[in-house]
Amino acid sequence: PNTRILNKLRAHGIAGKVLDWMADFLRGRRQGISVKGNYSCWMNVLSGIPQGNVLGRPIVFVIFINDLPD
């Protein structure tokens, strides 16, 4: 969940306006799909790091998975 990502960013010393900006970047996202002209309903995205952007790779992803061995 996005809360987990934000907590990990906070643990790495990211705070204040930068953390607020990251929270705004991660929250309130929606997505939908289309296949051969058929469209799904828009759904809220509750977790994950948006792909195809400068922040999503590799910085936030690495912070998110950094403690997996623990």
mmJSON file of the N, C-alpha and C atoms, coordinates in Angstrom:
{"data_MODEL":{"atom_site":{
"group_PDB":["ATOM","ATOM","ATOM","ATOM","ATOM","ATOM","ATOM","ATOM","ATOM","ATOM","ATOM","ATOM","ATOM","ATOM","ATOM","ATOM","ATOM","ATOM","ATOM","ATOM","ATOM","ATOM","ATOM","ATOM","ATOM","ATOM","ATOM","ATOM","ATOM","ATOM","ATOM","ATOM","ATOM","ATOM","ATOM","ATOM","ATOM","ATOM","ATOM","ATOM","ATOM","ATOM","ATOM","ATOM","ATOM","ATOM","ATOM","ATOM","ATOM","ATOM","ATOM","ATOM","ATOM","ATOM","ATOM","ATOM","ATOM","ATOM","ATOM","ATOM","ATOM","ATOM","ATOM","ATOM","ATOM","ATOM","ATOM","ATOM","ATOM","ATOM","ATOM","ATOM","ATOM","ATOM","ATOM","ATOM","ATOM","ATOM","ATOM","ATOM","ATOM","ATOM","ATOM","ATOM","ATOM","ATOM","ATOM","ATOM","ATOM","ATOM","ATOM","ATOM","ATOM","ATOM","ATOM","ATOM","ATOM","ATOM","ATOM","ATOM","ATOM","ATOM","ATOM","ATOM","ATOM","ATOM","ATOM","ATOM","ATOM","ATOM","ATOM","ATOM","ATOM","ATOM","ATOM","ATOM","ATOM","ATOM","ATOM","ATOM","ATOM","ATOM","ATOM","ATOM","ATOM","ATOM","ATOM","ATOM","ATOM","ATOM","ATOM","ATOM","ATOM","ATOM","ATOM","ATOM","ATOM","ATOM","ATOM","ATOM","ATOM","ATOM","ATOM","ATOM","ATOM","ATOM","ATOM","ATOM","ATOM","ATOM","ATOM","ATOM","ATOM","ATOM","ATOM","ATOM","ATOM","ATOM","ATOM","ATOM","ATOM","ATOM","ATOM","ATOM","ATOM","ATOM","ATOM","ATOM","ATOM","ATOM","ATOM","ATOM","ATOM","ATOM","ATOM","ATOM","ATOM","ATOM","ATOM","ATOM","ATOM","ATOM","ATOM","ATOM","ATOM","ATOM","ATOM","ATOM","ATOM","ATOM","ATOM","ATOM","ATOM","ATOM","ATOM","ATOM","ATOM","ATOM","ATOM","ATOM","ATOM","ATOM","ATOM","ATOM","ATOM","ATOM","ATOM","ATOM","ATOM","ATOM"],
"id":[1,2,3,4,5,6,7,8,9,10,11,12,13,14,15,16,17,18,19,20,21,22,23,24,25,26,27,28,29,30,31,32,33,34,35,36,37,38,39,40,41,42,43,44,45,46,47,48,49,50,51,52,53,54,55,56,57,58,59,60,61,62,63,64,65,66,67,68,69,70,71,72,73,74,75,76,77,78,79,80,81,82,83,84,85,86,87,88,89,90,91,92,93,94,95,96,97,98,99,100,101,102,103,104,105,106,107,108,109,110,111,112,113,114,115,116,117,118,119,120,121,122,123,124,125,126,127,128,129,130,131,132,133,134,135,136,137,138,139,140,141,142,143,144,145,146,147,148,149,150,151,152,153,154,155,156,157,158,159,160,161,162,163,164,165,166,167,168,169,170,171,172,173,174,175,176,177,178,179,180,181,182,183,184,185,186,187,188,189,190,191,192,193,194,195,196,197,198,199,200,201,202,203,204,205,206,207,208,209,210],
"type_symbol":["N","C","C","N","C","C","N","C","C","N","C","C","N","C","C","N","C","C","N","C","C","N","C","C","N","C","C","N","C","C","N","C","C","N","C","C","N","C","C","N","C","C","N","C","C","N","C","C","N","C","C","N","C","C","N","C","C","N","C","C","N","C","C","N","C","C","N","C","C","N","C","C","N","C","C","N","C","C","N","C","C","N","C","C","N","C","C","N","C","C","N","C","C","N","C","C","N","C","C","N","C","C","N","C","C","N","C","C","N","C","C","N","C","C","N","C","C","N","C","C","N","C","C","N","C","C","N","C","C","N","C","C","N","C","C","N","C","C","N","C","C","N","C","C","N","C","C","N","C","C","N","C","C","N","C","C","N","C","C","N","C","C","N","C","C","N","C","C","N","C","C","N","C","C","N","C","C","N","C","C","N","C","C","N","C","C","N","C","C","N","C","C","N","C","C","N","C","C","N","C","C","N","C","C","N","C","C","N","C","C"],
"label_atom_id":["N","CA","C","N","CA","C","N","CA","C","N","CA","C","N","CA","C","N","CA","C","N","CA","C","N","CA","C","N","CA","C","N","CA","C","N","CA","C","N","CA","C","N","CA","C","N","CA","C","N","CA","C","N","CA","C","N","CA","C","N","CA","C","N","CA","C","N","CA","C","N","CA","C","N","CA","C","N","CA","C","N","CA","C","N","CA","C","N","CA","C","N","CA","C","N","CA","C","N","CA","C","N","CA","C","N","CA","C","N","CA","C","N","CA","C","N","CA","C","N","CA","C","N","CA","C","N","CA","C","N","CA","C","N","CA","C","N","CA","C","N","CA","C","N","CA","C","N","CA","C","N","CA","C","N","CA","C","N","CA","C","N","CA","C","N","CA","C","N","CA","C","N","CA","C","N","CA","C","N","CA","C","N","CA","C","N","CA","C","N","CA","C","N","CA","C","N","CA","C","N","CA","C","N","CA","C","N","CA","C","N","CA","C","N","CA","C","N","CA","C","N","CA","C","N","CA","C","N","CA","C","N","CA","C","N","CA","C","N","CA","C","N","CA","C"],
"label_alt_id":[null,null,null,null,null,null,null,null,null,null,null,null,null,null,null,null,null,null,null,null,null,null,null,null,null,null,null,null,null,null,null,null,null,null,null,null,null,null,null,null,null,null,null,null,null,null,null,null,null,null,null,null,null,null,null,null,null,null,null,null,null,null,null,null,null,null,null,null,null,null,null,null,null,null,null,null,null,null,null,null,null,null,null,null,null,null,null,null,null,null,null,null,null,null,null,null,null,null,null,null,null,null,null,null,null,null,null,null,null,null,null,null,null,null,null,null,null,null,null,null,null,null,null,null,null,null,null,null,null,null,null,null,null,null,null,null,null,null,null,null,null,null,null,null,null,null,null,null,null,null,null,null,null,null,null,null,null,null,null,null,null,null,null,null,null,null,null,null,null,null,null,null,null,null,null,null,null,null,null,null,null,null,null,null,null,null,null,null,null,null,null,null,null,null,null,null,null,null,null,null,null,null,null,null,null,null,null,null,null,null],
"label_comp_id":["PRO","PRO","PRO","ASN","ASN","ASN","THR","THR","THR","ARG","ARG","ARG","ILE","ILE","ILE","LEU","LEU","LEU","ASN","ASN","ASN","LYS","LYS","LYS","LEU","LEU","LEU","ARG","ARG","ARG","ALA","ALA","ALA","HIS","HIS","HIS","GLY","GLY","GLY","ILE","ILE","ILE","ALA","ALA","ALA","GLY","GLY","GLY","LYS","LYS","LYS","VAL","VAL","VAL","LEU","LEU","LEU","ASP","ASP","ASP","TRP","TRP","TRP","MET","MET","MET","ALA","ALA","ALA","ASP","ASP","ASP","PHE","PHE","PHE","LEU","LEU","LEU","ARG","ARG","ARG","GLY","GLY","GLY","ARG","ARG","ARG","ARG","ARG","ARG","GLN","GLN","GLN","GLY","GLY","GLY","ILE","ILE","ILE","SER","SER","SER","VAL","VAL","VAL","LYS","LYS","LYS","GLY","GLY","GLY","ASN","ASN","ASN","TYR","TYR","TYR","SER","SER","SER","CYS","CYS","CYS","TRP","TRP","TRP","MET","MET","MET","ASN","ASN","ASN","VAL","VAL","VAL","LEU","LEU","LEU","SER","SER","SER","GLY","GLY","GLY","ILE","ILE","ILE","PRO","PRO","PRO","GLN","GLN","GLN","GLY","GLY","GLY","ASN","ASN","ASN","VAL","VAL","VAL","LEU","LEU","LEU","GLY","GLY","GLY","ARG","ARG","ARG","PRO","PRO","PRO","ILE","ILE","ILE","VAL","VAL","VAL","PHE","PHE","PHE","VAL","VAL","VAL","ILE","ILE","ILE","PHE","PHE","PHE","ILE","ILE","ILE","ASN","ASN","ASN","ASP","ASP","ASP","LEU","LEU","LEU","PRO","PRO","PRO","ASP","ASP","ASP"],
"label_asym_id":["A","A","A","A","A","A","A","A","A","A","A","A","A","A","A","A","A","A","A","A","A","A","A","A","A","A","A","A","A","A","A","A","A","A","A","A","A","A","A","A","A","A","A","A","A","A","A","A","A","A","A","A","A","A","A","A","A","A","A","A","A","A","A","A","A","A","A","A","A","A","A","A","A","A","A","A","A","A","A","A","A","A","A","A","A","A","A","A","A","A","A","A","A","A","A","A","A","A","A","A","A","A","A","A","A","A","A","A","A","A","A","A","A","A","A","A","A","A","A","A","A","A","A","A","A","A","A","A","A","A","A","A","A","A","A","A","A","A","A","A","A","A","A","A","A","A","A","A","A","A","A","A","A","A","A","A","A","A","A","A","A","A","A","A","A","A","A","A","A","A","A","A","A","A","A","A","A","A","A","A","A","A","A","A","A","A","A","A","A","A","A","A","A","A","A","A","A","A","A","A","A","A","A","A","A","A","A","A","A","A"],
"label_entity_id":["1","1","1","1","1","1","1","1","1","1","1","1","1","1","1","1","1","1","1","1","1","1","1","1","1","1","1","1","1","1","1","1","1","1","1","1","1","1","1","1","1","1","1","1","1","1","1","1","1","1","1","1","1","1","1","1","1","1","1","1","1","1","1","1","1","1","1","1","1","1","1","1","1","1","1","1","1","1","1","1","1","1","1","1","1","1","1","1","1","1","1","1","1","1","1","1","1","1","1","1","1","1","1","1","1","1","1","1","1","1","1","1","1","1","1","1","1","1","1","1","1","1","1","1","1","1","1","1","1","1","1","1","1","1","1","1","1","1","1","1","1","1","1","1","1","1","1","1","1","1","1","1","1","1","1","1","1","1","1","1","1","1","1","1","1","1","1","1","1","1","1","1","1","1","1","1","1","1","1","1","1","1","1","1","1","1","1","1","1","1","1","1","1","1","1","1","1","1","1","1","1","1","1","1","1","1","1","1","1","1"],
"label_seq_id":[1,1,1,2,2,2,3,3,3,4,4,4,5,5,5,6,6,6,7,7,7,8,8,8,9,9,9,10,10,10,11,11,11,12,12,12,13,13,13,14,14,14,15,15,15,16,16,16,17,17,17,18,18,18,19,19,19,20,20,20,21,21,21,22,22,22,23,23,23,24,24,24,25,25,25,26,26,26,27,27,27,28,28,28,29,29,29,30,30,30,31,31,31,32,32,32,33,33,33,34,34,34,35,35,35,36,36,36,37,37,37,38,38,38,39,39,39,40,40,40,41,41,41,42,42,42,43,43,43,44,44,44,45,45,45,46,46,46,47,47,47,48,48,48,49,49,49,50,50,50,51,51,51,52,52,52,53,53,53,54,54,54,55,55,55,56,56,56,57,57,57,58,58,58,59,59,59,60,60,60,61,61,61,62,62,62,63,63,63,64,64,64,65,65,65,66,66,66,67,67,67,68,68,68,69,69,69,70,70,70],
"pdbx_PDB_ins_code":[null,null,null,null,null,null,null,null,null,null,null,null,null,null,null,null,null,null,null,null,null,null,null,null,null,null,null,null,null,null,null,null,null,null,null,null,null,null,null,null,null,null,null,null,null,null,null,null,null,null,null,null,null,null,null,null,null,null,null,null,null,null,null,null,null,null,null,null,null,null,null,null,null,null,null,null,null,null,null,null,null,null,null,null,null,null,null,null,null,null,null,null,null,null,null,null,null,null,null,null,null,null,null,null,null,null,null,null,null,null,null,null,null,null,null,null,null,null,null,null,null,null,null,null,null,null,null,null,null,null,null,null,null,null,null,null,null,null,null,null,null,null,null,null,null,null,null,null,null,null,null,null,null,null,null,null,null,null,null,null,null,null,null,null,null,null,null,null,null,null,null,null,null,null,null,null,null,null,null,null,null,null,null,null,null,null,null,null,null,null,null,null,null,null,null,null,null,null,null,null,null,null,null,null,null,null,null,null,null,null],
"Cartn_x":[0.815,0.0,0.86,0.291,1.033,1.496,0.742,1.151,2.49,2.695,3.962,5.114,4.909,5.951,6.282,5.264,5.489,6.217,5.89,6.599,8.07,8.359,9.742,10.5,9.858,10.498,10.819,9.871,10.07,11.247,11.351,12.439,13.8,13.81,15.05,15.343,14.592,14.873,14.142,13.239,12.463,11.284,11.151,10.113,9.663,8.742,8.294,7.595,7.875,7.192,7.496,8.699,9.035,8.172,8.013,7.159,5.702,5.252,3.887,3.691,4.696,4.617,4.548,5.359,5.323,3.962,3.394,2.073,1.032,1.082,0.147,0.36,1.611,1.945,1.375,1.383,0.958,-0.533,-1.152,-2.565,-3.485,-4.696,-5.732,-5.575,-4.806,-4.641,-5.77,-6.111,-7.134,-6.615,-7.132,-6.724,-7.878,-7.786,-8.749,-8.021,-8.672,-8.058,-9.028,-8.471,-9.308,-8.73,-9.624,-9.245,-10.164,-9.59,-10.343,-11.566,-11.378,-12.457,-13.426,-13.262,-14.079,-13.333,-14.005,-13.364,-13.902,-12.997,-13.402,-13.816,-14.364,-14.64,-13.321,-13.256,-12.082,-12.098,-10.934,-10.802,-9.713,-9.89,-8.864,-7.657,-6.467,-5.225,-4.778,-4.779,-4.514,-3.065,-2.29,-0.902,-0.071,1.219,2.134,2.769,3.817,4.558,4.255,3.787,3.463,4.67,4.444,5.517,5.635,6.788,6.983,7.198,7.718,7.997,9.366,9.909,11.253,11.33,10.318,10.36,10.144,9.333,8.979,10.123,11.094,12.203,13.471,14.476,14.526,14.44,14.431,14.604,13.544,12.28,11.222,11.11,11.288,11.226,12.318,13.535,14.646,14.397,13.905,13.578,12.497,11.516,10.412,10.865,11.77,12.17,13.444,14.081,15.386,15.403,14.301,14.297,13.715,13.516,12.969,13.795,15.134,15.889,15.652,15.274,15.018,13.726],
"Cartn_y":[-1.203,0.0,1.269,2.354,3.607,4.092,3.795,4.202,3.573,2.338,1.652,2.344,2.727,3.44,4.753,5.494,6.777,6.595,5.545,5.269,4.955,4.223,3.899,5.153,6.017,7.276,8.107,8.155,8.891,8.299,6.98,6.317,6.61,6.961,7.308,8.812,9.522,10.931,11.898,11.408,12.293,12.803,14.128,14.721,16.054,16.681,18.025,18.078,19.117,19.344,18.262,17.697,16.634,15.4,15.033,13.889,14.187,15.397,15.787,15.679,16.121,16.057,14.608,13.729,12.31,11.694,12.082,11.572,11.986,13.233,13.705,12.962,12.641,11.926,10.507,9.86,8.465,8.289,9.226,9.083,9.665,9.153,9.7,9.321,8.27,7.84,6.898,6.927,6.057,5.479,4.306,3.712,2.958,2.804,2.023,1.399,0.479,-0.154,-0.154,-0.318,-0.505,-1.648,-2.457,-3.574,-3.553,-3.338,-3.329,-2.424,-1.24,-0.262,-0.419,-1.428,-1.611,-1.066,-0.249,0.439,-0.052,-0.21,-0.588,0.667,0.451,1.558,2.02,3.286,3.794,3.236,2.781,2.214,2.959,3.073,3.691,2.774,3.356,2.611,2.811,1.736,1.836,1.56,0.997,0.682,0.665,0.603,0.502,1.835,1.739,2.905,3.1,4.283,4.5,4.23,3.495,3.187,4.286,4.332,5.269,6.694,6.902,8.25,8.272,9.436,9.572,9.108,9.403,9.035,7.549,6.927,5.533,4.569,4.985,4.108,4.908,4.479,3.348,3.769,5.065,5.544,5.011,5.284,4.88,3.363,2.711,1.25,0.634,1.136,0.598,0.805,1.986,2.225,1.248,1.009,0.13,-1.308,-1.826,-3.238,-3.431,-2.37,-2.449,-3.374,-3.485,-4.304,-5.708,-6.13,-7.471,-8.584,-8.536,-9.634,-9.751,-8.652,-8.693,-9.426],
"Cartn_z":[0.0,0.0,0.0,-0.489,-0.572,0.794,1.839,3.188,3.542,3.135,3.409,2.687,1.448,0.702,1.399,1.81,2.481,3.803,4.54,5.798,5.546,4.496,4.175,3.731,2.963,2.579,3.821,4.745,6.003,6.791,6.824,7.543,6.912,5.621,4.933,5.023,5.861,6.097,5.194,4.374,3.512,4.326,4.422,5.279,4.683,5.379,5.012,3.675,2.929,1.66,0.63,0.69,-0.258,0.006,1.264,1.597,1.245,1.501,1.12,-0.387,-1.134,-2.588,-3.056,-2.448,-2.807,-2.479,-1.33,-0.952,-1.987,-2.424,-3.451,-4.768,-5.068,-6.293,-6.28,-5.11,-5.016,-4.766,-4.119,-3.735,-4.798,-4.802,-5.673,-7.136,-7.418,-8.808,-9.205,-10.483,-11.04,-12.342,-12.692,-13.956,-14.584,-15.865,-16.629,-17.807,-18.487,-19.64,-20.802,-21.986,-23.168,-23.983,-24.523,-25.383,-26.587,-27.749,-29.009,-28.935,-28.363,-28.315,-27.157,-26.331,-25.142,-23.935,-23.154,-22.035,-20.695,-19.752,-18.399,-17.629,-16.456,-15.552,-14.942,-14.566,-13.862,-12.443,-11.989,-10.65,-9.89,-8.576,-7.742,-7.645,-7.682,-7.517,-6.075,-5.313,-3.878,-3.502,-4.41,-4.076,-5.348,-5.136,-6.264,-6.609,-7.374,-7.812,-9.289,-9.67,-11.085,-11.984,-13.058,-13.991,-15.034,-15.658,-16.751,-16.313,-15.124,-14.651,-13.998,-13.815,-13.281,-11.827,-11.01,-9.6,-9.359,-10.189,-9.973,-10.181,-10.968,-11.178,-11.241,-10.664,-9.749,-8.289,-8.004,-6.634,-5.679,-5.948,-5.016,-4.974,-6.106,-6.14,-5.27,-5.387,-4.602,-3.109,-2.736,-1.323,-0.865,-1.724,-1.354,-1.125,-1.96,-1.845,-1.037,-0.604,0.05,1.269,1.997,3.22,2.999,1.781,1.513,2.141,2.087,2.713,4.214,4.87,6.317,6.605],
"occupancy":[1.0,1.0,1.0,1.0,1.0,1.0,1.0,1.0,1.0,1.0,1.0,1.0,1.0,1.0,1.0,1.0,1.0,1.0,1.0,1.0,1.0,1.0,1.0,1.0,1.0,1.0,1.0,1.0,1.0,1.0,1.0,1.0,1.0,1.0,1.0,1.0,1.0,1.0,1.0,1.0,1.0,1.0,1.0,1.0,1.0,1.0,1.0,1.0,1.0,1.0,1.0,1.0,1.0,1.0,1.0,1.0,1.0,1.0,1.0,1.0,1.0,1.0,1.0,1.0,1.0,1.0,1.0,1.0,1.0,1.0,1.0,1.0,1.0,1.0,1.0,1.0,1.0,1.0,1.0,1.0,1.0,1.0,1.0,1.0,1.0,1.0,1.0,1.0,1.0,1.0,1.0,1.0,1.0,1.0,1.0,1.0,1.0,1.0,1.0,1.0,1.0,1.0,1.0,1.0,1.0,1.0,1.0,1.0,1.0,1.0,1.0,1.0,1.0,1.0,1.0,1.0,1.0,1.0,1.0,1.0,1.0,1.0,1.0,1.0,1.0,1.0,1.0,1.0,1.0,1.0,1.0,1.0,1.0,1.0,1.0,1.0,1.0,1.0,1.0,1.0,1.0,1.0,1.0,1.0,1.0,1.0,1.0,1.0,1.0,1.0,1.0,1.0,1.0,1.0,1.0,1.0,1.0,1.0,1.0,1.0,1.0,1.0,1.0,1.0,1.0,1.0,1.0,1.0,1.0,1.0,1.0,1.0,1.0,1.0,1.0,1.0,1.0,1.0,1.0,1.0,1.0,1.0,1.0,1.0,1.0,1.0,1.0,1.0,1.0,1.0,1.0,1.0,1.0,1.0,1.0,1.0,1.0,1.0,1.0,1.0,1.0,1.0,1.0,1.0,1.0,1.0,1.0,1.0,1.0,1.0],
"B_iso_or_equiv":[0.0,0.0,0.0,0.0,0.0,0.0,0.0,0.0,0.0,0.0,0.0,0.0,0.0,0.0,0.0,0.0,0.0,0.0,0.0,0.0,0.0,0.0,0.0,0.0,0.0,0.0,0.0,0.0,0.0,0.0,0.0,0.0,0.0,0.0,0.0,0.0,0.0,0.0,0.0,0.0,0.0,0.0,0.0,0.0,0.0,0.0,0.0,0.0,0.0,0.0,0.0,0.0,0.0,0.0,0.0,0.0,0.0,0.0,0.0,0.0,0.0,0.0,0.0,0.0,0.0,0.0,0.0,0.0,0.0,0.0,0.0,0.0,0.0,0.0,0.0,0.0,0.0,0.0,0.0,0.0,0.0,0.0,0.0,0.0,0.0,0.0,0.0,0.0,0.0,0.0,0.0,0.0,0.0,0.0,0.0,0.0,0.0,0.0,0.0,0.0,0.0,0.0,0.0,0.0,0.0,0.0,0.0,0.0,0.0,0.0,0.0,0.0,0.0,0.0,0.0,0.0,0.0,0.0,0.0,0.0,0.0,0.0,0.0,0.0,0.0,0.0,0.0,0.0,0.0,0.0,0.0,0.0,0.0,0.0,0.0,0.0,0.0,0.0,0.0,0.0,0.0,0.0,0.0,0.0,0.0,0.0,0.0,0.0,0.0,0.0,0.0,0.0,0.0,0.0,0.0,0.0,0.0,0.0,0.0,0.0,0.0,0.0,0.0,0.0,0.0,0.0,0.0,0.0,0.0,0.0,0.0,0.0,0.0,0.0,0.0,0.0,0.0,0.0,0.0,0.0,0.0,0.0,0.0,0.0,0.0,0.0,0.0,0.0,0.0,0.0,0.0,0.0,0.0,0.0,0.0,0.0,0.0,0.0,0.0,0.0,0.0,0.0,0.0,0.0,0.0,0.0,0.0,0.0,0.0,0.0],
"pdbx_formal_charge":[null,null,null,null,null,null,null,null,null,null,null,null,null,null,null,null,null,null,null,null,null,null,null,null,null,null,null,null,null,null,null,null,null,null,null,null,null,null,null,null,null,null,null,null,null,null,null,null,null,null,null,null,null,null,null,null,null,null,null,null,null,null,null,null,null,null,null,null,null,null,null,null,null,null,null,null,null,null,null,null,null,null,null,null,null,null,null,null,null,null,null,null,null,null,null,null,null,null,null,null,null,null,null,null,null,null,null,null,null,null,null,null,null,null,null,null,null,null,null,null,null,null,null,null,null,null,null,null,null,null,null,null,null,null,null,null,null,null,null,null,null,null,null,null,null,null,null,null,null,null,null,null,null,null,null,null,null,null,null,null,null,null,null,null,null,null,null,null,null,null,null,null,null,null,null,null,null,null,null,null,null,null,null,null,null,null,null,null,null,null,null,null,null,null,null,null,null,null,null,null,null,null,null,null,null,null,null,null,null,null],
"auth_seq_id":[1,1,1,2,2,2,3,3,3,4,4,4,5,5,5,6,6,6,7,7,7,8,8,8,9,9,9,10,10,10,11,11,11,12,12,12,13,13,13,14,14,14,15,15,15,16,16,16,17,17,17,18,18,18,19,19,19,20,20,20,21,21,21,22,22,22,23,23,23,24,24,24,25,25,25,26,26,26,27,27,27,28,28,28,29,29,29,30,30,30,31,31,31,32,32,32,33,33,33,34,34,34,35,35,35,36,36,36,37,37,37,38,38,38,39,39,39,40,40,40,41,41,41,42,42,42,43,43,43,44,44,44,45,45,45,46,46,46,47,47,47,48,48,48,49,49,49,50,50,50,51,51,51,52,52,52,53,53,53,54,54,54,55,55,55,56,56,56,57,57,57,58,58,58,59,59,59,60,60,60,61,61,61,62,62,62,63,63,63,64,64,64,65,65,65,66,66,66,67,67,67,68,68,68,69,69,69,70,70,70],
"auth_comp_id":["PRO","PRO","PRO","ASN","ASN","ASN","THR","THR","THR","ARG","ARG","ARG","ILE","ILE","ILE","LEU","LEU","LEU","ASN","ASN","ASN","LYS","LYS","LYS","LEU","LEU","LEU","ARG","ARG","ARG","ALA","ALA","ALA","HIS","HIS","HIS","GLY","GLY","GLY","ILE","ILE","ILE","ALA","ALA","ALA","GLY","GLY","GLY","LYS","LYS","LYS","VAL","VAL","VAL","LEU","LEU","LEU","ASP","ASP","ASP","TRP","TRP","TRP","MET","MET","MET","ALA","ALA","ALA","ASP","ASP","ASP","PHE","PHE","PHE","LEU","LEU","LEU","ARG","ARG","ARG","GLY","GLY","GLY","ARG","ARG","ARG","ARG","ARG","ARG","GLN","GLN","GLN","GLY","GLY","GLY","ILE","ILE","ILE","SER","SER","SER","VAL","VAL","VAL","LYS","LYS","LYS","GLY","GLY","GLY","ASN","ASN","ASN","TYR","TYR","TYR","SER","SER","SER","CYS","CYS","CYS","TRP","TRP","TRP","MET","MET","MET","ASN","ASN","ASN","VAL","VAL","VAL","LEU","LEU","LEU","SER","SER","SER","GLY","GLY","GLY","ILE","ILE","ILE","PRO","PRO","PRO","GLN","GLN","GLN","GLY","GLY","GLY","ASN","ASN","ASN","VAL","VAL","VAL","LEU","LEU","LEU","GLY","GLY","GLY","ARG","ARG","ARG","PRO","PRO","PRO","ILE","ILE","ILE","VAL","VAL","VAL","PHE","PHE","PHE","VAL","VAL","VAL","ILE","ILE","ILE","PHE","PHE","PHE","ILE","ILE","ILE","ASN","ASN","ASN","ASP","ASP","ASP","LEU","LEU","LEU","PRO","PRO","PRO","ASP","ASP","ASP"],
"auth_asym_id":["A","A","A","A","A","A","A","A","A","A","A","A","A","A","A","A","A","A","A","A","A","A","A","A","A","A","A","A","A","A","A","A","A","A","A","A","A","A","A","A","A","A","A","A","A","A","A","A","A","A","A","A","A","A","A","A","A","A","A","A","A","A","A","A","A","A","A","A","A","A","A","A","A","A","A","A","A","A","A","A","A","A","A","A","A","A","A","A","A","A","A","A","A","A","A","A","A","A","A","A","A","A","A","A","A","A","A","A","A","A","A","A","A","A","A","A","A","A","A","A","A","A","A","A","A","A","A","A","A","A","A","A","A","A","A","A","A","A","A","A","A","A","A","A","A","A","A","A","A","A","A","A","A","A","A","A","A","A","A","A","A","A","A","A","A","A","A","A","A","A","A","A","A","A","A","A","A","A","A","A","A","A","A","A","A","A","A","A","A","A","A","A","A","A","A","A","A","A","A","A","A","A","A","A","A","A","A","A","A","A"],
"auth_atom_id":["N","CA","C","N","CA","C","N","CA","C","N","CA","C","N","CA","C","N","CA","C","N","CA","C","N","CA","C","N","CA","C","N","CA","C","N","CA","C","N","CA","C","N","CA","C","N","CA","C","N","CA","C","N","CA","C","N","CA","C","N","CA","C","N","CA","C","N","CA","C","N","CA","C","N","CA","C","N","CA","C","N","CA","C","N","CA","C","N","CA","C","N","CA","C","N","CA","C","N","CA","C","N","CA","C","N","CA","C","N","CA","C","N","CA","C","N","CA","C","N","CA","C","N","CA","C","N","CA","C","N","CA","C","N","CA","C","N","CA","C","N","CA","C","N","CA","C","N","CA","C","N","CA","C","N","CA","C","N","CA","C","N","CA","C","N","CA","C","N","CA","C","N","CA","C","N","CA","C","N","CA","C","N","CA","C","N","CA","C","N","CA","C","N","CA","C","N","CA","C","N","CA","C","N","CA","C","N","CA","C","N","CA","C","N","CA","C","N","CA","C","N","CA","C","N","CA","C","N","CA","C","N","CA","C","N","CA","C","N","CA","C","N","CA","C"],
"pdbx_PDB_model_num":[1,1,1,1,1,1,1,1,1,1,1,1,1,1,1,1,1,1,1,1,1,1,1,1,1,1,1,1,1,1,1,1,1,1,1,1,1,1,1,1,1,1,1,1,1,1,1,1,1,1,1,1,1,1,1,1,1,1,1,1,1,1,1,1,1,1,1,1,1,1,1,1,1,1,1,1,1,1,1,1,1,1,1,1,1,1,1,1,1,1,1,1,1,1,1,1,1,1,1,1,1,1,1,1,1,1,1,1,1,1,1,1,1,1,1,1,1,1,1,1,1,1,1,1,1,1,1,1,1,1,1,1,1,1,1,1,1,1,1,1,1,1,1,1,1,1,1,1,1,1,1,1,1,1,1,1,1,1,1,1,1,1,1,1,1,1,1,1,1,1,1,1,1,1,1,1,1,1,1,1,1,1,1,1,1,1,1,1,1,1,1,1,1,1,1,1,1,1,1,1,1,1,1,1,1,1,1,1,1,1]
}}}
